[in-house]
Amino acid sequence: MRRKTAVLAALFLLYCCLPASAETIADEWMELQMNGKKIGFSHQKVTKDSSGYRIESKAVMKMEMGGAEQDLSTSSAYFLDADFRPLRFTYMQKMLNHRQYFEGVVRGNEMAVTVESAGAVSHKTVPLEDQVYVADTMALLLGKKKLRGGEKFSFRVFLEPLLASETMNVEVGPLMDFDFEGKKAKVFPVTMKLKSFATVSYITPEGRVLREISPMGFVSRPVSEKQALDFPLERVSFTGLLAYSLIPVARPVEKAGAVTLLRARITGLDAPDLIPGDDRQKILSAEKSAGNGGPPWTVTLEVRKNREKNIVRISRPAPAPRFGEFLKPTIEAQSDDPAVIAKAAEITGTETDLFRAAVKINRWVFTNVKKKYIDTFSGVATLKSLEGECQSHTNLFAALAKAAGIPVRTVSGIVYAEDYKGFLYHAWPEVWAGEWVAMDPTFGQDIADATHIKLTDGDLSVQLQLFEFIGKIGLEPLETAR
């Protein structure tokens, strides 16, 4: 509790105690719409003093989930030097009643980050290149550059929710007329791309954003503070986001939970090797199409359910020299937390076999964690609330399993959802038992069915890889077996 009080005090100081000499150079409110309906707002204030810049940002979305209104919000404060490079920051994200706090300080060519989730504190050091910026500085940087049509350049940006840096590629279109509040304004259409996730911003030569269009039907536009804070009575349903991420199929997959073999064709890939192969899935072929104007690659994939006969009976704990990477605590799976250690011991008891102990944990998480649309941020948070979606189940499983000496890696991918007649994005764990065995504590599957298609595995920093797939790929099941 003392730690949380300290974090809140730090946030108060960062947000409320501006130097008297600070000059406000931007103070912008934006309304956020999805498919033409308001779902939220953002606010950014930029001040400058003798030491550099300070950017305070906040974003709020209000949506209907499970018959009740829920808020999703983020807030941050960044201190930058005179060249817009980060010095330190705080960041908070909130979903439902779950909060996660980040504090970061640049030390040399590293960012030392402290993360708090449900009272559990984790630390991580993130390497930084010489020229790294934060995403919130993009308008400042572009305004400083005095844009010209046809320009192309790139920035390395730090993404605080993922604790990773990534290259943002920028392309400036020709100066054009833009309708804004009933008047014509001159703007540059600027495309900013992270991986394959692209937004288009219409920016004045002075650096003001008049419109921003993002995937999933999101549009942001500047409004007054009063208009930004005013929400309609009717809330947009969270299922609208699910509909965007749904990958429909022409023919439903019958009895998906019993599928032991899936062969499928996946279209819309920018490269043939984006989908990984492992112990249970492999690429059978890859083809490059021509002239359709979209992502050119199509792959044929085979996924097989792990076979029980291949599972090796291994004593736990697994040897640290070989599996240290998959046993160590992470920000999402705090296996060194006392409550997690105690619960893992309670669940596994005297079971010495690694896979049988994993099955006990899998069944406990499935039985005890209530399914909700909104995820918690970590295994400790899920253990305290006992609620959440697939990421919550996976984080808690990973924390408990690692505490029990079971090597785990977390997976992000897609799985067939019978209620939606298509594939949805999903998370699940894999444990090592002679091979990497996919399990699913959200579905209660001790060995996950073959409709679980892995797209990436690893911690927060690799989640950006999903931008290569969301809203882009199509899928055609070719063969299933049970």
C-alpha positions in Angstrom: 0.0 0.0 0.0 2.9 2.4 0.7 4.2 1.7 -2.8 0.9 2.6 -4.4 0.6 5.8 -2.3 4.1 6.8 -3.5 3.2 6.2 -7.1 0.0 8.3 -6.7 1.9 11.1 -5.1 4.4 11.1 -7.9 1.6 11.3 -10.4 0.1 14.2 -8.5 3.4 16.1 -8.6 3.9 15.4 -12.3 0.5 16.5 -13.4 -0.2 19.4 -11.0 3.1 21.2 -10.3 4.2 23.0 -13.4 7.1 25.4 -13.1 6.0 29.0 -13.0 8.1 29.8 -16.1 6.6 27.0 -18.3 5.1 28.2 -21.6 2.1 26.4 -23.0 2.7 25.7 -26.7 -0.2 23.3 -27.4 -3.4 22.4 -25.6 -5.6 20.2 -27.8 -8.8 18.2 -27.2 -9.8 15.5 -29.7 -13.0 13.5 -30.0 -12.7 9.8 -30.8 -15.3 8.1 -33.0 -15.7 4.5 -34.1 -17.8 4.0 -37.3 -19.3 7.5 -36.9 -20.2 7.1 -33.2 -18.4 8.8 -30.3 -16.6 6.5 -28.0 -14.1 8.7 -26.3 -11.7 11.7 -26.2 -8.1 12.6 -25.8 -6.3 15.6 -24.4 -2.7 16.7 -24.9 -1.0 19.6 -23.3 2.6 20.6 -24.2 4.6 23.0 -22.2 8.2 24.3 -22.6 10.7 25.7 -20.2 14.4 26.2 -20.0 15.1 22.4 -19.5 13.0 21.2 -22.4 9.4 20.0 -22.9 6.7 18.3 -21.0 3.8 16.4 -22.6 0.7 15.5 -20.6 -1.7 13.2 -22.4 -5.0 11.5 -21.5 -7.4 9.3 -23.4 -10.7 7.9 -22.3 -13.1 5.5 -24.0 -16.5 4.6 -22.7 -18.2 1.5 -24.0 -20.9 -1.0 -23.2 -19.7 -4.3 -22.0 -21.9 -7.0 -20.6 -24.8 -4.7 -20.1 -22.8 -2.1 -18.1 -20.8 1.0 -19.0 -17.0 0.6 -18.7 -14.2 3.1 -18.9 -10.9 2.4 -20.6 -8.3 5.1 -20.1 -4.7 6.0 -20.2 -2.8 9.0 -18.9 0.9 9.9 -19.2 3.4 12.6 -18.4 6.7 12.8 -20.4 9.7 15.1 -19.7 11.8 15.6 -22.8 15.0 17.5 -23.4 15.3 20.4 -25.9 15.7 17.9 -28.8 12.5 16.0 -27.8 14.3 13.0 -26.5 12.7 11.4 -23.4 14.2 11.9 -19.9 11.6 10.3 -17.7 7.9 9.5 -17.8 4.9 8.1 -15.9 2.1 6.2 -17.6 -1.1 4.7 -16.2 -3.6 2.5 -18.0 -7.0 1.5 -16.6 -9.6 -1.1 -17.7 -12.7 -1.7 -15.6 -11.3 -1.5 -12.0 -7.8 -2.7 -12.9 -4.9 -0.3 -13.1 -1.3 -0.5 -14.1 1.4 2.1 -13.4 4.7 2.7 -15.2 7.5 4.9 -14.2 10.6 5.3 -16.4 13.9 7.1 -16.2 16.5 7.3 -18.9 20.0 6.4 -17.7 22.5 6.5 -20.5 21.3 4.4 -23.4 18.7 2.5 -21.3 15.2 3.2 -19.9 14.9 1.9 -16.3 11.2 1.1 -15.8 9.2 0.2 -12.7 5.7 -1.3 -13.1 3.1 -1.7 -10.5 0.0 -3.9 -11.0 -2.3 -4.8 -8.1 0.4 -4.0 -5.6 3.1 -6.2 -7.2 6.1 -4.2 -8.3 8.3 -5.3 -11.3 11.4 -3.8 -12.8 12.7 -3.9 -16.4 15.5 -2.2 -18.3 14.8 -1.4 -21.9 17.7 -0.6 -24.3 17.4 2.6 -26.2 19.0 3.7 -29.4 20.6 7.1 -29.7 17.6 8.7 -31.4 14.4 7.5 -29.7 11.3 9.5 -29.3 7.9 8.9 -27.7 4.8 8.5 -29.9 3.2 11.6 -28.3 5.9 13.8 -29.8 5.0 13.1 -33.4 3.1 16.3 -34.0 5.9 18.4 -32.5 8.5 16.6 -34.6 6.5 16.9 -37.8 5.8 20.6 -37.1 9.5 21.2 -36.5 10.4 19.6 -39.9 8.3 22.0 -42.0 6.6 19.3 -44.0 6.9 19.0 -47.8 4.9 16.7 -50.0 6.7 13.6 -51.1 9.0 13.4 -48.1 9.7 10.0 -46.5 11.5 9.5 -43.2 11.4 7.4 -40.1 11.7 7.7 -36.3 12.5 5.2 -33.6 9.6 5.5 -31.1 9.3 4.2 -27.5 5.9 2.5 -26.8 5.4 2.6 -23.1 2.5 0.0 -22.8 4.8 -2.6 -24.6 8.1 -1.4 -23.1 9.7 -1.6 -26.5 10.9 0.7 -29.3 9.9 0.3 -32.9 10.5 2.1 -36.2 7.7 4.4 -37.3 7.8 5.1 -41.1 6.4 8.4 -42.2 5.3 9.4 -45.7 4.0 13.0 -46.5 1.5 13.5 -49.2 1.1 16.7 -51.3 -0.5 19.8 -49.7 -4.2 19.7 -50.2 -7.5 21.5 -49.3 -9.3 20.1 -46.3 -12.9 20.9 -45.1 -12.6 21.8 -41.4 -15.5 23.4 -39.5 -17.1 24.7 -42.7 -13.9 26.3 -44.0 -11.0 25.2 -46.3 -7.7 24.5 -44.7 -4.4 23.5 -46.2 -3.1 20.2 -44.9 -0.6 17.5 -45.6 -1.9 13.9 -45.5 0.7 12.1 -43.4 0.8 8.3 -43.2 2.5 7.0 -40.1 3.1 3.2 -40.0 4.2 0.9 -37.2 4.7 -2.6 -38.6 1.6 -2.8 -40.9 -0.6 -0.7 -38.6 -1.1 2.7 -40.4 -2.8 5.9 -39.5 -3.4 8.9 -41.7 -3.2 12.3 -40.1 -4.2 15.6 -41.9 -1.7 18.1 -40.5 -1.4 21.8 -41.1 2.0 23.3 -42.1 2.1 24.6 -38.5 1.8 21.0 -37.1 -1.8 21.0 -36.0 -3.7 17.7 -36.5 -7.2 18.3 -38.0 -8.2 14.7 -38.5 -6.7 11.3 -37.8 -8.0 8.1 -39.4 -6.9 4.7 -38.0 -7.8 1.1 -38.7 -10.9 -0.4 -37.0 -13.0 2.6 -38.1 -11.4 5.1 -35.6 -11.5 8.8 -36.4 -10.1 11.6 -34.2 -10.9 15.3 -34.7 -10.2 18.5 -32.7 -13.1 19.8 -30.6 -13.6 22.1 -27.6 -13.0 20.8 -24.1 -16.8 20.9 -23.4 -17.6 18.8 -26.5 -14.8 16.4 -25.8 -16.1 15.7 -22.3 -19.8 15.4 -23.4 -20.8 11.8 -24.0 -24.0 10.5 -25.6 -26.3 8.5 -23.4 -26.1 5.5 -25.7 -22.8 3.6 -25.5 -21.1 1.7 -28.4 -20.9 -2.0 -27.6 -17.5 -3.5 -27.1 -18.5 -6.3 -29.4 -18.0 -3.8 -32.3 -14.2 -4.2 -31.7 -14.6 -8.0 -31.8 -16.4 -7.7 -35.1 -13.5 -5.9 -36.6 -11.0 -8.4 -35.4 -13.1 -11.4 -36.5 -11.8 -13.5 -39.4 -15.0 -15.0 -40.9 -14.9 -18.3 -42.7 -17.2 -19.5 -45.5 -17.9 -22.8 -43.8 -18.2 -23.2 -40.0 -15.8 -25.5 -38.3 -18.0 -28.1 -36.5 -17.1 -29.3 -33.0 -14.0 -27.1 -33.0 -12.9 -28.2 -29.5 -12.4 -31.7 -30.8 -10.3 -30.8 -33.8 -7.0 -32.6 -33.8 -5.8 -31.6 -37.3 -6.4 -28.3 -39.2 -5.1 -27.4 -42.7 -5.9 -23.9 -43.7 -5.1 -21.3 -46.3 -4.2 -17.8 -44.8 -4.2 -14.8 -47.1 -3.1 -11.2 -46.8 0.4 -11.6 -45.5 3.2 -9.2 -46.3 5.9 -11.9 -46.0 5.8 -15.7 -46.2 7.5 -16.2 -42.9 5.3 -14.1 -40.6 3.6 -17.2 -39.2 5.9 -19.2 -37.0 6.4 -23.0 -37.1 6.8 -25.1 -34.0 6.2 -28.5 -32.5 2.5 -28.4 -33.5 2.2 -26.2 -36.6 4.1 -25.9 -39.9 3.9 -24.1 -43.2 3.2 -26.5 -46.0 3.5 -24.0 -48.9 3.7 -20.3 -49.7 2.5 -18.5 -52.8 2.9 -14.9 -54.0 0.0 -13.4 -55.8 0.4 -10.6 -58.3 -1.5 -7.4 -59.2 -4.2 -7.4 -56.5 -2.9 -4.3 -54.7 -3.0 -5.9 -51.3 -0.5 -7.9 -49.2 0.8 -10.5 -51.7 1.5 -13.7 -49.7 -0.7 -16.7 -49.1 0.4 -19.7 -47.0 -1.0 -23.1 -46.4 -0.7 -24.1 -42.8 -1.1 -27.4 -40.9 -1.8 -27.5 -37.2 -1.9 -30.7 -35.2 -3.0 -31.1 -31.6 -0.2 -32.2 -29.3 -0.4 -35.9 -28.8 -0.4 -37.3 -25.3 1.9 -40.1 -26.3 4.6 -37.5 -27.1 4.4 -35.9 -23.7 7.5 -36.8 -21.7 7.1 -37.3 -17.9 9.6 -34.9 -16.4 10.1 -34.1 -12.8 9.7 -30.6 -11.6 11.2 -28.1 -11.1 12.6 -28.1 -14.6 16.4 -27.5 -14.7 17.1 -23.7 -14.6 20.2 -23.8 -16.8 18.2 -25.0 -19.8 14.8 -23.3 -19.1 15.8 -20.2 -17.2 14.2 -17.9 -19.8 10.9 -19.7 -19.4 11.0 -19.8 -15.6 11.8 -16.3 -14.7 9.2 -13.8 -13.6 7.9 -11.1 -16.0 5.8 -8.0 -15.7 2.8 -9.9 -16.8 3.5 -13.1 -14.9 5.0 -12.3 -11.5 6.0 -15.8 -10.4 8.1 -14.4 -7.6 5.1 -12.8 -5.8 4.5 -14.5 -2.4 0.7 -14.9 -3.1 1.4 -16.6 -6.4 4.1 -18.9 -4.9 1.7 -19.9 -2.1 -1.2 -20.6 -4.5 1.0 -22.6 -6.9 2.1 -24.8 -4.0 -1.5 -25.2 -2.8 -2.7 -26.2 -6.3 0.1 -28.6 -7.2 0.6 -30.2 -3.8 2.9 -33.1 -3.9 2.6 -33.7 -7.6 6.2 -34.2 -9.0 5.3 -34.7 -12.6 5.7 -31.5 -14.5 2.8 -31.9 -17.0 0.4 -33.3 -14.4 1.1 -30.3 -12.2 0.5 -28.0 -15.3 -2.9 -29.7 -15.8 -3.8 -29.1 -12.2 -3.0 -25.4 -12.6 -4.9 -25.2 -15.9 -8.0 -26.7 -14.4 -7.8 -24.4 -11.3 -7.5 -21.3 -13.5 -10.4 -22.4 -15.7 -12.7 -23.2 -12.8 -11.9 -20.2 -10.6 -11.4 -17.2 -12.9 -14.7 -15.7 -14.0 -14.9 -14.9 -17.8 -15.2 -11.2 -18.5 -14.5 -9.1 -21.6 -12.0 -6.8 -19.9 -8.6 -8.2 -19.0 -6.5 -7.5 -16.0 -2.9 -6.5 -16.6 -1.0 -9.3 -14.8 -1.1 -12.6 -13.1 -1.2 -11.0 -9.6 -4.1 -8.8 -10.6 -6.0 -11.8 -11.9 -5.3 -13.8 -8.7 -6.7 -11.0 -6.6 -9.8 -10.3 -8.8 -10.4 -13.8 -10.2 -11.8 -12.3 -13.4 -10.8 -11.5 -16.9 -10.6 -12.7 -20.5 -8.0 -14.9 -22.2 -4.9 -12.7 -21.4 -5.9 -12.7 -17.7 -6.2 -16.5 -17.7 -2.9 -16.9 -19.5 -1.0 -14.5 -17.3 -2.2 -16.1 -14.2 -1.5 -19.6 -15.5 2.0 -18.5 -16.5 2.7 -17.0 -13.1 1.5 -20.1 -11.2 3.3 -22.5 -13.5 6.6 -20.7 -13.3 6.3 -20.6 -9.6 5.8 -24.4 -9.7 9.0 -24.9 -11.7 7.2 -25.4 -15.1 8.7 -23.8 -18.2 6.1 -21.6 -19.9 5.8 -19.3 -22.9 2.7 -17.2 -23.6 1.2 -17.3 -27.1 -0.9 -14.9 -29.1 -2.8 -16.1 -32.1 -6.3 -16.9 -33.4 -8.8 -19.6 -32.5 -12.1 -20.7 -33.9 -15.0 -19.2 -32.0 -18.3 -21.1 -32.6 -20.5 -18.2 -31.4 -19.0 -15.9 -34.1 -18.5 -18.5 -36.9 -15.0 -17.4 -37.4 -11.5 -17.0 -35.9 -10.9 -14.4 -33.1 -7.6 -13.2 -31.6 -6.8 -15.2 -28.5 -4.0 -15.9 -26.0 -2.9 -19.2 -24.4 0.1 -20.7 -22.7 2.5 -23.5 -23.8 4.5 -25.7 -21.4 7.5 -27.8 -22.0 7.0 -31.5 -21.6 9.3 -33.1 -24.1 7.8 -30.6 -26.7 6.0 -27.4 -26.4 2.4 -28.4 -25.4 -0.4 -25.8 -26.0 -2.9 -25.6 -23.2 -5.9 -23.3 -22.8 -7.1 -22.3 -19.3 -9.8 -20.0 -20.8 -11.5 -22.9 -22.6 -10.5 -25.5 -20.0 -8.5 -27.6 -22.5 -5.6 -29.5 -21.0 -4.3 -29.9 -24.6 -5.5 -27.1 -26.9 -7.4 -28.1 -30.0 -5.9 -27.7 -33.5 -7.9 -24.5 -34.3 -5.4 -22.6 -32.1 -3.1 -21.0 -34.7 0.0 -19.3 -33.2 1.0 -15.9 -34.6 3.7 -14.9 -32.1 5.0 -15.9 -28.6 6.8 -13.9 -26.0 6.3 -11.0 -23.5 4.8 -7.6 -24.0 7.5 -6.3 -26.4 6.5 -8.8 -29.2 2.8 -8.0 -29.1 3.3 -5.3 -31.7 3.9 -8.2 -34.2 0.1 -8.7 -34.1 -0.3 -5.5 -36.2 1.0 -7.6 -39.1 -2.3 -9.6 -39.0 -5.2 -7.7 -37.4 -7.7 -6.5 -39.9 -5.6 -7.8 -42.8 -5.6 -11.6 -43.0 -8.2 -14.0 -44.3 -8.5 -17.7 -43.6 -10.0 -20.7 -45.4 -10.2 -24.1 -43.6 -9.2 -26.8 -46.1 -9.4 -29.9 -44.0 -10.2 -30.9 -40.4 -9.9 -34.1 -38.5 -11.1 -35.2 -35.1 
